[in-house]
Amino acid sequence: MTDLNTMNLDQLKQLKKDIDKAIHSFEARRLADARQVLKAKAAELGVSLEEIMGAKDIKAPVAAKYANPQNPSQTWSGRGRKPRWLTVALTSVGAELDDFLIK
C-alpha cells in the first residue's frame, strides 16, 4: 500500500487523476454490462429496449400562424408566450391579434 504522507503534491494529484479515471472506467463498464443484459432480456421478450423505456417521438415544429408586418422573419406559432414584438404592437399601436395572421 502506498503511503500518501510520503508523496509530494504532483504525485498526489496524479494519483487522484488515476483514481478518477479508474472509477469512471468502472462505472462505464458496469453500465455497458447492464445495458447488454437488458437488451438481451428485451429481445427474449420480443421487444426493443427503447419500447420498454418509452422513448418519446420527436414532435415536428409547429407552423407559424402570426408574423410581424415590419419584419416578416419574426413569426409566432400562437403557442407559448407572445413574442415581444407582438406584445408591443398589441399594446402601443392598439392592433388586434388577427391583424398579424399569416394569410
C-alpha positions as CSV (number, residue, x, y, z in Angstrom):
1,M,0.0,0.0,0.0
2,T,1.2,3.5,-0.9
3,D,1.9,5.9,2.0
4,L,0.2,9.1,1.0
5,N,2.2,11.1,3.5
6,T,5.5,10.4,1.7
7,M,4.1,11.6,-1.7
8,N,4.7,15.1,-3.0
9,L,1.8,17.3,-4.4
10,D,2.4,16.3,-8.0
11,Q,2.3,12.6,-7.1
12,L,-0.9,13.1,-5.1
13,K,-2.6,14.9,-8.0
14,Q,-1.5,12.2,-10.5
15,L,-2.8,9.5,-8.1
16,K,-6.1,11.4,-7.9
17,K,-6.4,11.6,-11.7
18,D,-5.6,7.9,-12.0
19,I,-8.3,7.0,-9.4
20,D,-10.9,9.2,-11.0
21,K,-10.1,7.6,-14.4
22,A,-10.4,4.1,-12.9
23,I,-13.7,5.0,-11.3
24,H,-15.1,6.4,-14.5
25,S,-14.0,3.4,-16.5
26,F,-15.5,1.0,-13.9
27,E,-18.9,2.8,-14.0
28,A,-18.9,2.8,-17.8
29,R,-18.2,-0.9,-17.9
30,R,-20.9,-1.6,-15.3
31,L,-23.5,0.4,-17.3
32,A,-22.5,-1.3,-20.6
33,D,-22.9,-4.7,-18.9
34,A,-26.3,-3.8,-17.6
35,R,-27.4,-2.4,-21.0
36,Q,-26.4,-5.7,-22.6
37,V,-28.3,-7.8,-20.1
38,L,-31.4,-5.6,-20.5
39,K,-31.2,-5.7,-24.3
40,A,-30.9,-9.5,-24.3
41,K,-33.9,-9.8,-22.0
42,A,-35.9,-7.4,-24.2
43,A,-35.0,-9.4,-27.3
44,E,-36.0,-12.6,-25.5
45,L,-39.4,-11.0,-24.9
46,G,-39.7,-9.8,-28.5
47,V,-39.5,-6.1,-27.8
48,S,-36.7,-3.4,-28.0
49,L,-35.2,-1.7,-25.0
50,E,-36.4,1.6,-26.4
51,E,-40.0,0.3,-26.4
52,I,-39.7,-0.7,-22.8
53,M,-38.2,2.6,-21.8
54,G,-40.9,4.5,-23.6
55,A,-38.6,6.5,-25.9
56,K,-40.6,9.6,-26.9
57,D,-41.2,10.6,-30.5
58,I,-39.7,13.9,-31.6
59,K,-42.5,16.3,-32.4
60,A,-42.5,18.3,-35.6
61,P,-42.2,22.0,-35.2
62,V,-45.5,24.0,-35.3
63,A,-46.1,26.2,-38.4
64,A,-46.1,30.0,-37.8
65,K,-49.5,31.5,-37.5
66,Y,-48.6,35.2,-36.9
67,A,-45.9,37.4,-38.5
68,N,-44.6,40.9,-37.8
69,P,-45.5,43.1,-40.8
70,Q,-42.5,45.2,-40.1
71,N,-40.1,42.2,-40.2
72,P,-41.7,39.0,-41.7
73,S,-38.9,36.9,-40.4
74,Q,-40.3,37.4,-36.9
75,T,-43.1,34.9,-36.5
76,W,-45.1,33.2,-33.7
77,S,-46.9,29.9,-33.8
78,G,-49.6,31.1,-31.4
79,R,-48.3,28.7,-28.7
80,G,-46.4,29.7,-25.6
81,R,-45.5,33.2,-24.5
82,K,-46.2,36.0,-27.0
83,P,-43.0,37.4,-28.5
84,R,-42.0,41.0,-27.5
85,W,-42.7,42.5,-31.0
86,L,-46.3,41.3,-30.8
87,T,-46.9,42.4,-27.2
88,V,-45.6,45.9,-28.1
89,A,-47.7,46.1,-31.2
90,L,-50.8,45.0,-29.4
91,T,-50.4,47.5,-26.5
92,S,-48.9,50.5,-28.1
93,V,-50.5,50.5,-31.6
94,G,-53.8,49.2,-30.5
95,A,-53.8,46.4,-33.1
96,E,-55.6,43.2,-32.7
97,L,-54.1,39.7,-32.9
98,D,-56.0,38.9,-36.1
99,D,-54.1,41.8,-37.8
100,F,-50.9,39.6,-37.6
101,L,-52.3,36.4,-39.1
102,I,-50.3,34.9,-41.9
103,K,-52.6,34.6,-44.9
